[in-house]
Amino acid sequence: MIKALSLFELNNLVADVIDSTMSRSYWVQAELSEARENRGHCYMELIEKNEGSNVPIARASAKCWSNVWMLIKSAFLRITGQEVRAGMKVMLQVHAQFHPQYGFSWIVDDINPEYTMGDMMRKRQEIIRQLKTEGVFDLQKELHLPMFAQRIAVISSETAAGYGDFCNQLESNDYGLFFHVELFPTIMQGDYVEKSIIEALNKINSCEDNFDCVVIIRGGGATADLSGFDTLKLAENVANFPLPIITGIGHERDESVLDMVSFQRVKTPTAAAAYLIDHLSSTLMRVENAQAMIVDNVRRTLEIEKMRIQQIATQIPVMFSVVRTKQEAMLDGLSQCLITKMQEAMKQVDFHLCTIQNRILPTLQNRLANEHHRIEILGQRLRLLDPSLLLKRGFSITLCNGKIIRNAKDLKMGDTLTTRFEKGEVESKVNRLS
């Protein structure tokens, strides 16, 4: 009879083997397909993908207990500026553990943030290379911020302190300049940063003519996950955007790809506001300088013209007297000439009218007599065509629906006919057609 081990005994045997053969810790490189916290502990799913097909070729579960995780988490965030998340490549120090009840898992003892930093840098460089290959990396730099950039579209979290600082800075500027600010609320931290910002850019693009530029700002406080600002899709949308984009996401340690492709990068939301104020104040100064130059030029021109007019004014009385005498003599001559010509013209017109009258009057009289005779003849013809004369001679008139019937083919069976005589009329119906 075969003696079998219980499952508990078998698992204990496996645990003893692992404890005896794999007692030390190992550094392992892997990608996180999942990273979640529960009651202070961190539970991870590790994968390794085939470089050619991107298909996972290895999987494993890992756990980091709360007493270790709190230390690892804070150090990783401080160095990388990011939180541990799914999709990130990490280097973990782990040791094997096999529990008879819960099975096998890797226990995380440490994490190397420098490895993740290097991977992040490689990804960033790849994104930059792709953007340059597409020819869009410097497109924003080729744009021009309008001289009177006052209509600002802001992409930020609605509750972010940085957005409030930005608005306060614009409103309390020392020059009394006015800015119109419209907020497009977005998620500025976490996995949905890319999608949220792109949606906001699409909304702004649909009403592009309402704005002069776009400002992307992030709230202050502790350093948070900035990975959402280092994506190819977001960088492409920003690079191809038709309006200048100013970024102030509050990250002084390093530039994000978003900062690199934007029109202008500043460190903080208040710095973004200061940039816009300086730009508009510079325009104001140029306008004021141009105004002063125009005023000076007009003043000098007026003074020169005033002097010229004064010189002319001294000559006017003498010139006016001479001109007046000449003009009066010329007007007298023209007046006499005009009177003479008008008298001659009136005589010619009178003669012409008399001639026309003598010619036309006999012609009109003959024409009237002829037309009177023609009208009398037409009247006689009309009287002869009077239907009542035909009726008096014994003829009759047949009508159907008020119309005179001249052809039997115009009738149909059942039609009602009205026949008029000299005296009276009768009605009949059509019973036969031939």
Summary of the structure (lengths in Angstrom):
residues: 434
radius of gyration: 52.5
end to end distance: 125.9
largest distance: 160.3
contacts: 1173
relative contact order: 0.06
helix: 52%
strand: 21%
